Each structure stands twice: as structure tokens, then as C-alpha cells.
Amino acid sequence: MPSSHDSVLYLMPAPVVVVGAAAAGVTGGLTAAWVSRVSLDPPMVAVSVAPERFTHGLLDESGLFTISVLRPDQVEEGRLFGLESRRDVDKWSRVDHVLLEGGTPALKSCAARMACRTVARHVAGDHEIFVGEILGSELVDGGPGLVMKGSDWAPRK
């Protein structure tokens, strides 16, 4: 049962994105709603990832990541990347994707995507925040973006 803090946090609008990472020839990705713009000059975003997630290790090793902003009709992609672990499933083999900086995967079809280089990291409670400078961005299919509703995107344990 969620605490009252959880209930309040789930009321805050948050975009649903897929974060992609790759290291040593292994690709991974996860659904995240803990993502934010943090700077215009230079352009930067931040994404928060729990250390126990497989993709966290790839982010740690590579220093690069992608963000694919999902459209409202991409709930299934959100569930794939949010409910399955790369330890069990190669999620990128199940979707059309492109490779950006350093062979980092991003969704081929999405509202928008960006490639980022990690420039700072901060431990924040049960997550680690990766601050990324945007190396390149592209409006793909346009908005609006998919908005998080409750805990639908929580990974299976």
C-alpha cells in the first residue's frame, strides 16, 4: 500500500520516457518518469534510476544515455521497458530502434528523442540522478508526450 508521500508524488505530472544505455556490446533500457529539464545553456536533463536496475550498471559504465519521449499511444512500449528486466529479456530486440551516440539505443518511433552524455551524478534516496548534457535531439513524431498515471510503470520484482 503506498504511503501518503507516494500518493502525493504520483499526482505530480511526469513524462513517461524510455532511457537507453549500452556498454561492452550490451544494450538495456528502462521506463522512467523521474526525468526533468535542468538547464538551457548548456542543454541538460536529469533522469533518476534505482541502482538495482540492470540499466543503472550500463549507465555507470558508458557515460552515455538516450531518452525517448513516449506518445500517448505507446503504453505497451512503456510497459515493456518498465515491467521487464534486461536480465531476462532483450527489450530492444522487440521494438524498432535506432542507435545514437556510442551505439546507444533509442526508439525509432516516439514523440522525441535525445542523446546525452553524463556530466554529473547525485545519490538521492533510493535512486541515483544522472545529469546529462544533450548532445543531440530530434522531434520525431511530435507531442503530446505520455504522462505517468499512478504506479503503472513500476518494474516487477
PyMOL commands that set and color helices and strands:
alter all, ss='L'
color gray80, all
select helices_A, chain A and resi 4-9+54-62+75-83+91-94+101-103
alter helices_A, ss='H'
color red, helices_A
select strands_A, chain A and resi 17-23+26-32+35-40+43-49+64-69+97-100+104-107+112-124+127-139
alter strands_A, ss='S'
color yellow, strands_A
deselect
rebuild
show_as cartoon
